[in-house]
Amino acid sequence: MKSLYGVADDWPFTYEEISPYYDLLSEMVGTSGLAGDPALPPGLEHSMPPVPIGRIGRKAAEGMNKLGWHWWPSSLAINTRSHGDRGACARWATCMSGCPEGAKSSFDVAMWPAALAAGATLITEARVREITVDRAGLANGATWFDADGNEHHTRASAVVVCGNGIGTPRLLQLSTSNLFPDGLANSSGLVGKRLMMHPYVGVVGVYEEAMESWLGPFGSVLQSLQFAETDLERGFARGAKWCANPIPGPMELLMRYSDLPLAERTGAAGQAIVERALGRSFEWGAEIEDLPDENNAVTLSADLVDGSGIPAPKLTYRLSEDSRRNMQWNLERMHEAHRAAGAVETKEIPYLPAIGWHLLGTARCGDDPATSVVDGYGRSHDVPNLFVLDGSVFVTSSSVNPTPTIVAFAARAVEHMMETASDQRIPA
């Protein structure tokens, strides 16, 4: 971003260097989609065909075509073919609460069974209090509490942290010692700094046609990157990814009318809204690229602790004026897209902008130890056998969902870790 547009900063590696690991993600986890999206760089062959875009996808595409705007079937971590003991998507639209078919490639079904079969030990309901270090400043394990409150210490020759944008900086800041009084891996002072989220805004369009818009996936059937790249004439630095989303049931629909007085969205009035709009509406949503700001931070609470007595994370976050302008501009375009598709009513979702969908950037990667926490392989500059492999390493947030990049970064890092194992410093 800095080289291209003079904002934020550059990552310490190129897209070409990480690109093969997106394909590895598709192979390992299972992704569905349609190759050839002109808005994306080349590469990424999906292992399965896309989920059907359905009637709402066709209606959304109709409006975008009239406006000459980009759209493409969404890429999803959802099986569209049966694979092993996992079924294909049956379009239940329960993606947010659990897939009856096992089609959604969440890691409990996509990765953990194979890891456990290979000998991994998974301890649930554990709370790590700190990463411990030896006299040489090398990580030598972790102290943690089990579900009954018993304290344990597990020794390790290397430690990998995957707590994402809040859990990781919290744990690193908890891990203080004489060698690391300001927290582990924090010589740059950037642990917990530059928290980025994905502010989200949406517009519901109601149509006269029946579109079966309760069908899944819940999540996106269609996406657009028409406005994802920088155009400074719009008045803000970056852009947004759009998604056309179903509205799978009456309660989800009524949530989008929660700004109305209670009497106008319950009882007979609520039933009228449902009869008018359920199955005849869908949501265009825009996920905004949040820029890094050192004032947006994760620190430790001075007075709030969890049930194990460990200090809670404290979030300090202010939505930037750049993001506010970005969101308002995209809201206006989403109204336009619905109207072009023939919507008889458009309505902004009242409980938005929502923030916190994704939590990124609080242990950023980079080549310079003075301006980054880990290197391009997730290795701490300060503690050579400590690795961070989650969304906290992000330098910029993009406007697209971060999980593919988190997984690709981790896969590339672990491959490098294995290749350089003979040179790895470990505690005595």
VEXPARO-647193 format. One record per residue (C-alpha): residue in three letters; x, y, z. Coordinates in pm, whole numbers, padded with zeros to 5 digits, always signed. Last residue first. Example, Ala and Ser with C-alpha at 12.3 -4.5 7.8 and 13.67 -1.06 7.14 Angstrom:
SER+01367-00106+00714 ALA+01230-00450+00780 
END
This chain:
ALA+01893-02584+02702 PRO+01644-02365+02520 ILE+01625-02390+02140 ARG+01799-02207+01857 GLN+01678-02331+01519 ASP+01956-02399+01268 SER+01866-02765+01209 ALA+01498-02673+01192 THR+01552-02440+00892 GLU+01341-02636+00640 MET+01085-02726+00905 MET+01035-02365+01013 HIS+01021-02255+00649 GLU+00734-02499+00588 VAL+00573-02374+00908 ALA+00598-02014+00789 ARG+00452-02085+00446 ALA+00162-02274+00603 ALA+00103-01998+00859 PHE+00102-01720+00599 ALA-00134-01922+00375 VAL-00366-01988+00669 ILE-00380-01624+00778 THR-00411-01517+00414 PRO-00708-01746+00354 THR-00865-01634+00686 PRO-00848-01259+00616 ASN-01184-01182+00452 VAL-01140-00912+00190 SER-01111-00539+00256 SER-00733-00535+00288 SER-00610-00533+00650 THR-00261-00388+00622 VAL+00051-00508+00803 PHE-00112-00831+00921 VAL+00083-01028+01185 SER-00213-01015+01430 GLY-00413-01233+01196 ASP-00240-01551+01308 LEU+00096-01728+01304 VAL+00313-01575+01576 PHE+00640-01761+01638 LEU+00879-01780+01933 ASN+01208-01967+01889 PRO+01409-01661+01785 VAL+01288-01436+02070 ASP+01350-01069+01987 HIS+01276-01059+01614 SER+00986-01297+01670 ARG+00942-01548+01389 GLY+00620-01510+01188 TYR+00782-01603+00858 GLY+00793-01248+00725 ASP+00956-01130+01047 VAL+00789-01068+01380 VAL+00718-00762+01597 SER+00774-00481+01348 THR+00916-00128+01325 ALA+01248-00150+01512 PRO+01295-00516+01423 ASP+01302-00419+01051 ASP+01199-00693+00807 GLY+00829-00683+00882 CYS+00538-00862+01047 ARG+00277-00693+01264 ALA+00191-00802+01614 THR-00136-00607+01662 GLY-00242-00609+01297 LEU-00579-00780+01277 LEU-00912-00848+01440 HIS-01193-00945+01204 TRP-01565-00881+01248 GLY-01480-00636+01525 ILE-01669-00335+01404 ALA-02034-00289+01316 PRO-02137+00022+01133 LEU-02415-00080+01173 TYR-02707-00151+01400 PRO-02948+00027+01166 ILE-02909-00174+00845 GLU-02975+00073+00566 LYS-03305+00024+00389 THR-03401-00002+00026 GLU-03756-00051-00102 VAL-03907-00138-00441 ALA-03582-00300-00557 GLY-03549-00326-00935 ALA-03188-00437-00987 ALA-03080-00078-01056 ARG-03247+00024-00731 HIS-03046-00234-00539 ALA-02719-00122-00696 GLU-02795+00245-00625 HIS-02869+00178-00259 MET-02537-00008-00251 ARG-02356+00290-00408 GLU-02485+00527-00137 LEU-02373+00290+00136 ASN-02031+00265-00031 TRP-01974+00640-00003 GLN-02091+00643+00358 MET-01859+00358+00451 ASN-01550+00511+00290 ARG-01620+00849+00446 ARG-01644+00684+00789 SER-01331+00478+00722 ASP-01128+00792+00638 GLU-01273+00968+00942 SER-01126+00690+01152 LEU-01330+00462+01375 ARG-01177+00488+01719 TYR-01043+00189+01907 THR-00895+00128+02250 LEU-00943-00232+02353 LYS-00856-00361+02699 PRO-00756-00725+02734 ALA-00837-00894+03064 PRO-00580-00941+03338 ILE-00553-01308+03446 GLY-00735-01394+03768 SER-00846-01733+03640 GLY-01207-01619+03601 ASP-01095-01325+03387 VAL-00957-00998+03520 LEU-01066-00633+03505 ASP-00881-00364+03702 ALA-00575-00238+03511 SER-00685-00389+03181 LEU-00404-00501+02957 THR-00350-00332+02621 VAL-00493-00377+02271 ALA-00456-00072+02049 ASN-00600+00177+01806 ASN-00378+00481+01867 GLU-00108+00322+01650 ASP-00335+00348+01344 PRO-00341+00085+01070 LEU-00600+00142+00793 ASP-00937-00035+00793 GLU-01048-00172+00458 ILE-01427-00161+00471 GLU-01653-00466+00439 ALA-01961-00371+00238 GLY-02291-00559+00262 TRP-02564-00589-00002 GLU-02852-00754+00173 PHE-03133-00964+00031 SER-03508-00936+00004 ARG-03810-01117-00133 GLY-03787-01437+00070 LEU-03905-01248+00377 ALA-03993-00891+00275 ARG-04364-00826+00267 GLU-04487-01114+00483 VAL-04209-01051+00735 ILE-04281-00679+00753 ALA-04652-00751+00795 GLN-04578-00998+01074 GLY-04383-00729+01255 ALA-04679-00492+01234 ALA-04920-00765+01350 GLY-04712-00831+01659 THR-04368-00673+01663 ARG-04183-00431+01434 GLU-04390-00112+01450 ALA-04484-00145+01819 LEU-04115-00173+01910 PRO-04031+00161+01750 LEU-03828+00107+01431 ASP-03448+00098+01452 SER-03457-00281+01482 TYR-03569-00317+01120 ARG-03266-00523+01012 MET-03313-00743+01316 LEU-03661-00816+01178 LEU-03509-00995+00878 GLU-03278-01211+01085 MET-03573-01297+01306 PRO-03786-01390+01005 GLY-03530-01627+00850 PRO-03234-01673+00618 ILE-03160-01323+00492 PRO-02927-01396+00202 ASN-02605-01198+00147 ALA-02467-01018-00157 CYS-02111-00927-00062 TRP-01915-00608-00131 LYS-01544-00559-00067 ALA-01445-00208+00029 GLY-01202+00070-00055 ARG-00881+00259+00023 ALA-00767+00615+00088 PHE-01074+00832+00115 GLY-01227+01124-00073 ARG-01374+00947-00377 GLU-01117+01121-00598 LEU-00851+00923-00414 ASP-00942+00606-00601 THR-00784+00318-00416 GLU-00897-00038-00485 ALA-01191-00231-00342 PHE-01470-00046-00525 GLN-01557-00294-00799 LEU-01446-00583-00581 SER-01788-00746-00589 GLN-01910-01064-00426 LEU-02196-01305-00480 VAL-02335-01585-00265 SER-02204-01435+00059 GLY-02245-01546+00407 PHE-02528-01743+00503 PRO-02488-02001+00228 GLY-02769-02042+00210 LEU-03136-02031+00111 TRP-03362-01784+00292 SER-03357-01565-00016 GLU-03608-01784-00195 MET-03632-01507-00457 ALA-04004-01424-00472 GLU-04030-01114-00691 GLU-04160-00779-00566 TYR-03824-00678-00425 VAL-03689-00554-00093 GLY-03329-00431-00081 VAL-03135-00437+00242 VAL-02831-00209+00272 GLY-02520-00296+00470 VAL-02226-00149+00654 TYR-01922-00321+00797 PRO-01607-00202+00973 HIS-01332-00460+00923 MET-01094-00428+01216 MET-00737-00308+01251 LEU-00537-00281+01572 ARG-00225-00077+01505 LYS-00059-00138+01845 GLY-00090-00444+02068 VAL+00280-00530+02041 LEU+00433-00228+01869 GLY+00685-00118+02134 SER+00963-00226+01898 SER+01133-00425+02176 ASN+00803-00607+02227 ALA+00874-00974+02164 LEU+00760-01061+02518 GLY+00625-00790+02740 ASP+00755-00454+02852 PRO+00987-00599+03119 PHE+01136-00853+02877 LEU+01467-00974+03021 ASN+01360-00920+03380 SER+01031-01089+03295 THR+00695-01010+03136 SER+00465-01250+02954 LEU+00129-01078+03008 GLN+00207-00839+02721 LEU+00271-01131+02487 LEU-00051-01299+02600 ARG-00265-00989+02544 PRO-00095-00920+02211 THR-00188-01272+02093 GLY-00542-01288+02228 ILE-00657-00963+02066 GLY-00551-00977+01701 ASN-00526-01355+01674 GLY-00446-01595+01960 CYS-00224-01817+01746 VAL+00108-01829+01935 VAL+00373-02085+01838 VAL+00633-02182+02098 ALA+00958-02366+02029 SER+01160-02616+02235 ALA+00864-02663+02465 ARG+00792-02721+02832 THR+00433-02729+02956 HIS+00359-02566+03290 HIS+00036-02635+03473 GLU-00193-02450+03713 ASN-00521-02605+03827 GLY-00828-02387+03781 ASP-01070-02670+03711 ALA-01085-02591+03337 ASP-00705-02601+03315 PHE-00473-02311+03386 TRP-00159-02233+03189 THR+00213-02169+03211 ALA+00389-02190+02877 GLY+00715-02325+02741 ASN+01087-02258+02700 ALA+01093-01935+02504 LEU+01451-01820+02461 GLY+01582-01519+02654 ALA+01917-01675+02742 ARG+01813-01713+03105 ASP+01508-01917+03003 VAL+01170-01787+02892 THR+00807-01847+02993 ILE+00498-01775+02787 GLU+00230-01652+03022 ARG-00113-01711+03172 VAL-00244-01954+02911 ARG-00608-02042+02966 ALA-00721-02397+02888 GLU-01086-02474+02810 THR-00977-02734+02555 ILE-00653-02931+02551 LEU-00569-03076+02210 THR-00278-03317+02182 ALA-00149-03379+01829 GLY-00066-03738+01737 ALA-00136-03768+01363 ALA-00496-03872+01430 LEU-00540-03557+01635 ALA-00410-03344+01349 ALA-00635-03524+01098 PRO-00945-03467+01313 TRP-00839-03105+01382 MET-00812-02982+01023 ALA-01139-02955+00830 VAL-01396-03057+01092 ASP-01294-02842+01391 PHE-01121-02610+01146 SER-01437-02473+00994 SER-01473-02598+00640 LYS-01852-02568+00619 ALA-01981-02888+00462 GLY-02025-03076+00790 GLU-02375-03159+00668 PRO-02563-03014+00966 CYS-02353-02694+00942 GLY-02320-02491+01261 SER-02429-02155+01400 MET-02305-01900+01144 CYS-02341-02137+00849 THR-02706-02210+00927 ALA-02815-02117+00573 TRP-02938-02476+00511 ARG-02794-02461+00159 ALA-02738-02839+00128 CYS-02361-02792+00110 ALA-02187-03124+00043 GLY-02122-03380+00312 ARG-01814-03444+00524 ASP-01693-03794+00609 GLY-01445-03793+00323 HIS-01548-03521+00078 SER-01902-03475-00047 ARG-01908-03205-00312 THR-01997-02838-00273 ASN-01776-02814+00034 ILE-01765-02469+00191 ALA-01462-02249+00251 LEU-01612-01995+00013 SER-01523-01806-00302 SER-01817-01591-00401 PRO-01963-01589-00750 TRP-01835-01277-00928 TRP-01942-00915-00965 HIS-01790-00607-01125 TRP-01995-00296-01205 GLY-02136-00191-01543 LEU-02438-00028-01379 LYS-02690-00247-01559 ASN-02468-00549-01499 MET-02454-00474-01127 GLY-02833-00464-01106 GLU-02874-00795-01284 ALA-02595-00952-01079 ALA-02790-00883-00758 LYS-03100-01046-00909 ARG-02900-01347-01028 GLY-02741-01382-00688 ILE-03077-01348-00516 ARG-03219-01622-00736 GLY-02947-01869-00658 ILE-02570-01806-00658 PRO-02508-02179-00661 VAL-02210-02272-00438 PRO-01896-02265-00647 PRO-01720-02567-00799 MET-01470-02761-00584 SER-01092-02776-00526 HIS-01047-02410-00604 GLU-00749-02306-00815 LEU-00585-02004-00662 GLY-00373-01825-00922 PRO-00388-01500-01113 PRO-00449-01174-00927 LEU-00811-01095-00844 ALA-01056-00849-01004 PRO-01068-01049-01327 ASP-01219-01350-01142 GLY-01083-01644-01340 ALA-01155-01939-01115 LEU-01502-02012-00979 GLY-01538-02107-00617 SER-01533-02378-00356 THR-01273-02433-00089 GLY-01155-02744+00094 VAL-00929-02721+00398 MET-00610-02890+00288 GLU-00631-02854-00092 SER-00773-02503-00085 LEU-00515-02397+00172 LEU-00237-02544-00044 ASP-00364-02331-00332 TYR-00344-02025-00107 TYR+00006-02141-00018 PRO+00124-02108-00377 SER+00046-01731-00367 ILE+00270-01642-00072 GLU+00585-01555-00267 GLU+00396-01417-00567 TYR+00204-01181-00340 THR+00533-01030-00234 PHE+00710-01037+00102 PRO+00782-00794+00389 TRP+00436-00631+00369 ASP+00425-00264+00268 ASP+00300+00023+00484 ALA+00001+00249+00558 VAL-00059+00501+00278 GLY+00161+00627-00007 TYR-00053+00469-00280 LEU+00148+00202-00457 SER+00465+00182-00248 LYS+00281+00241+00078 MET+00000+00000+00000 
END
